[in-house]
Amino acid sequence: MPVNLPVPTASTLLPIKGIEIGIASAGIKTVGKEDLVLIKIAQGSSTSVVYTKNSFCAAPVTLAKQHQQQASPLYLLINSGNANAGTGEAGMQSAQRCCQAVAELANVSANTVLPFSTGVIGQQLPVDKMTTALPAAYQSLIRDNWFDAAHAIMTTDTVAKAISKQIEVDGKTITVTGMAKGSGMIRPDMATMLSYIATDAAIEQSVLDTMLHNAVEQSFNRITVDGDTSTNDACVLIATAQAGSSTITSIDDNSAQMLYQIIAEISQQLAHAIVRDGEGATKFIAIDVQQGVDTAECRQVAYTIAHSPLVKTALFASDPNWGRILAAVGRSGVTEFNLSKVAIYLDDICIVKNGEPASEYTEEQGQKVMDQDEITIKVELGRGMAKDTIWTCDFSYDYVKINAEYRT
Amino acid sequence: MPVNLPVPTASTLLPIKGIEIGIASAGIKTVGKEDLVLIKIAQGSSTSVVYTKNSFCAAPVTLAKQHQQQASPLYLLINSGNANAGTGEAGMQSAQRCCQAVAELANVSANTVLPFSTGVIGQQLPVDKMTTALPAAYQSLIRDNWFDAAHAIMTTDTVAKAISKQIEVDGKTITVTGMAKGSGMIRPDMATMLSYIATDAAIEQSVLDTMLHNAVEQSFNRITVDGDTSTNDACVLIATAQAGSSTITSIDDNSAQMLYQIIAEISQQLAHAIVRDGEGATKFIAIDVQQGVDTAECRQVAYTIAHSPLVKTALFASDPNWGRILAAVGRSGVTEFNLSKVAIYLDDICIVKNGEPASEYTEEQGQKVMDQDEITIKVELGRGMAKDTIWTCDFSYDYVKINAEYRT
């Protein structure tokens, strides 16, 4: 059961001029389930992608990076159910064959196709199944298909994750729609699980790249479910330039800032959706570390808390066992730490002040906050002005169940 | 159920001349359960201690460090059920009052008493209960009491952990006996949970310190259950000099090396016992990383695998889902990693060779190893001569259950 995550409806997801989406069932997941998504990007669009930093990145990641350097992308081919990771040279050939199949159907060059895969690691991609299903995906390309696509890219996700927003820029309505998938193996590093965001605005490539990097840095790169960085993470931002608005050529423009704002909001909401639907999650937790020397040490403390199995199981139990938070702060490796300046809060309830248990704290106060399904853990380090926030979930029986049973 | 961990029997634990142990029930854990241990160290002994590196170290750790600088320890006072951590200035006063109570009973100076606490973090120590029970512990001081002491220091441990060994040095029989406790919040940093090892050998302080540091470095500092470093870890090594053997003054002596060997063996067996009895553990896992540039990067890769909830739940499920191991190696942060040289083995079964799935590998082979309750994951980095090994356990429903229910 995802934590306070509304299921998107088809009518709330707005199509983007210049983007068409086709869907098919290749039988990679369960027979009959949709698992193949083809996204057509109109000529003249700009596309920016960030990928996983995992050294063992998957074959489609390696190939997508190569293709992106050679040509402007016209098609994205996404499959769920198989990650095509840890598959060696055979996996690279599989990814190439899939791109080639799209190229022949659409009469384009294979390097205009970017492949994306998500699912089980270490099994060869069933290429024949995919190429057999591809024509159905190609023939079903329509503009208004984000809802079904958001479902087709799911693996252990329990709900689809997609959002649309609109703004007026210079009298023109600009739409941004994004979708994402991800539930486990979530601790993105410079990218996320799979996420696709498109706008009909016109944005120069360098500005688009800046927008995507900044948005990812404040969203997908600030979440963790289990600390495991995937081999297949990727986040795509496409600007089709079909809204009729003038081209954005600088991030400092007023219109760029307005548009960036909603791209950032969509990124953050999709990232939060991944945590809210984190494997086995029953609570949505913000960890807010303030008064650090720099943001890096704030994140270091925040991730140490977020990855502590003891903190996560206490959150699952709604147990205000704040000693586990304190122990995590203490082992986070911040150098020359002056404990006598540290404060820790559960929402607005101060539990530690000047490094000591807050005299006014009562267990009842702590229990009241812990009983909530959304909690902010705030830590003040008392050594600087920097701050950073990350989001995570708790650790339940169901996390173990899902990951002990997945694949078997 | 601990993994292949025999329950020690009273008859296998050998007393150490110069060490007496008293036990009492102070009602800190459950009423009637023994939770207070007093260890008397004969005059003329040498004592070496390593403590947790957690910045939020507990009051007894802070006080024990101060006392150790002021005087040679004559008594160790250990309580289970309450960690006296995160308890601020009041916690320091509690630890001092306990030491003072021992000092008055035994007619020694309070700074010859080292306090140790283990249990729940963030609650004030019930000092009155402890001082009430102390005379019973003092009056029960006898030499042959390691078995009961190993039980009295337990918290979530399911079995006691203690070992004795003997060797002949220069015609004299020397005995070493050690005990440890620990099951969760286990990722010791320069020390362990609580461990006490004593020998009747005569060892100079500086040599004793070297022996303890080396032994801990290859045992307690190479295990992890959940990645959480405790606020209360401590490991004590005592040499009472009562075996009649000559004093060891250099670590390079032949007799020093022989003795160090069994101290190291006891440390490693106690450390392994903590992992075998790790909270919810069903498997005992060695992670052996070889061919690194230095041991630090070998450990970095090993701990990334050991802390991955996805790897740990796959081990629990006996699922040869080696893609999760590969993903963990890939995100471990080793710089300039050449994947084409990496090999990964489950016991002797090669699953990845030259960075690709091993052609001879079959799922049946992997399944056979994963069905075992003791497994070695070996990773060859192909970039140097260094290697290191750590030990961990799997991640089961019972880990969540134990930590969601502990304290509530």
Interface residues (C-beta under 8 A of the other chain):
Chain A: K53 N54 S55 F56 C57 A83 A85 G86 T87 G88 E89 V120 I121 G122 G184 M185 R187 D189 D226 G227 D228 T229 S230 T231 H307 S308 P309 L310 T313 A314 F316 A317 D319 N321 W322 G323 R324 L326 A327 A328 V329 G330 R331 V334 F337 L339 V352 G355 E356 P357 F395 S396 Y397 Y399 V400 K401 N403 A404 E405 Y406 R407 T408
Chain B: K53 N54 S55 F56 C57 A83 A85 G86 T87 G88 E89 V120 I121 G122 G184 M185 R187 D189 D226 G227 D228 T229 S230 T231 H307 S308 P309 L310 T313 A314 F316 A317 D319 N321 W322 G323 R324 L326 A327 A328 V329 G330 R331 S332 V334 F337 L339 V352 G355 E356 P357 F395 S396 Y397 Y399 V400 K401 N403 A404 E405 R407 T408
